C-alpha cells in the first residue's frame, strides 16, 4: 500500500474504474450473447437484439472499453450471421 496521499488516491480511483469497466464489459458480453442466441434460435426479437448489441458495442467503443475496430468486427459478424440465418 502506498504511503503518499496522491498514490493512495490513484489506487482507490483505479479500483473504482476497474469495477466499472468489469461491469460494463459483462453487460456488453450479455447483450452479445442475447443477440447470438436470438439469431441461432431464429427468434422474433432477433432484430431488436441485434440492434441493442450494436448500440452497446458502439457505446463500449466510444468509452474506450474495446477498440473501435473490435466493435466493428463484432457488429459485422453478427450481421453476417443474421443474414446467413435469414437465407436458410
C-alpha positions in Angstrom: 0.0 0.0 0.0 1.4 3.4 -0.9 2.4 6.0 1.7 1.9 9.1 -0.4 -1.6 10.6 -0.4 -1.9 11.0 -4.2 -0.7 7.5 -4.7 -3.3 6.2 -2.3 -6.0 8.1 -4.2 -4.7 6.6 -7.5 -5.1 3.1 -6.1 -8.7 3.8 -5.0 -9.6 5.5 -8.3 -8.1 2.7 -10.4 -10.0 0.1 -8.3 -13.3 2.0 -8.9 -12.6 2.3 -12.6 -11.7 -1.4 -12.8 -15.0 -2.4 -11.2 -17.0 -0.1 -13.5 -15.2 -1.4 -16.6 -15.7 -5.0 -15.5 -19.4 -4.3 -15.0 -19.7 -2.6 -18.4 -17.8 -5.4 -20.2 -20.0 -8.0 -18.6 -23.2 -6.1 -19.8 -21.6 -6.0 -23.3 -21.0 -9.7 -23.3 -24.6 -10.4 -22.1 -26.1 -8.3 -24.9 -23.9 -10.0 -27.5 -24.9 -13.4 -26.2 -28.6 -12.5 -26.3 -28.1 -11.4 -29.9 -26.3 -14.7 -30.9 -28.9 -16.8 -29.2 -31.8 -14.9 -30.8 -30.1 -15.4 -34.2 -29.4 -19.1 -33.6 -33.0 -19.8 -32.5 -34.4 -17.5 -35.2 -36.4 -15.7 -32.5 -38.9 -13.0 -33.3 -36.9 -10.4 -31.3 -33.6 -11.0 -33.2 -33.8 -7.7 -34.9 -34.2 -5.8 -31.6 -31.4 -7.9 -30.0 -29.1 -7.3 -33.0 -29.8 -3.5 -32.7 -29.3 -3.5 -29.0 -26.0 -5.4 -29.4 -24.8 -2.9 -32.0 -25.7 0.1 -29.7 -23.9 -1.5 -26.8 -20.8 -2.2 -29.0 -20.7 1.4 -30.1 -21.0 2.7 -26.6 -18.2 0.4 -25.4 -16.0 1.6 -28.2 -16.8 5.2 -27.5 -15.9 4.8 -23.8 -12.6 3.0 -24.7 -13.7 -0.3 -23.3 -13.0 -2.0 -26.5 -11.2 -0.8 -29.7 -13.4 0.6 -32.4 -12.2 -2.0 -35.0 -13.1 -4.7 -32.5 -16.6 -3.3 -32.2 -17.0 -3.0 -36.0 -15.8 -6.6 -36.5 -18.2 -7.9 -33.9 -21.1 -6.0 -35.5 -20.2 -7.2 -38.9 -20.0 -10.8 -37.8 -23.4 -10.6 -36.0 -25.0 -9.1 -39.1 -23.4 -11.7 -41.3 -24.7 -14.5 -39.1 -28.2 -12.9 -39.1 -28.2 -12.7 -42.9 -27.0 -16.2 -43.3 -29.7 -17.5 -41.0 -32.3 -15.4 -42.9 -31.3 -17.1 -46.2 -31.9 -20.6 -44.8 
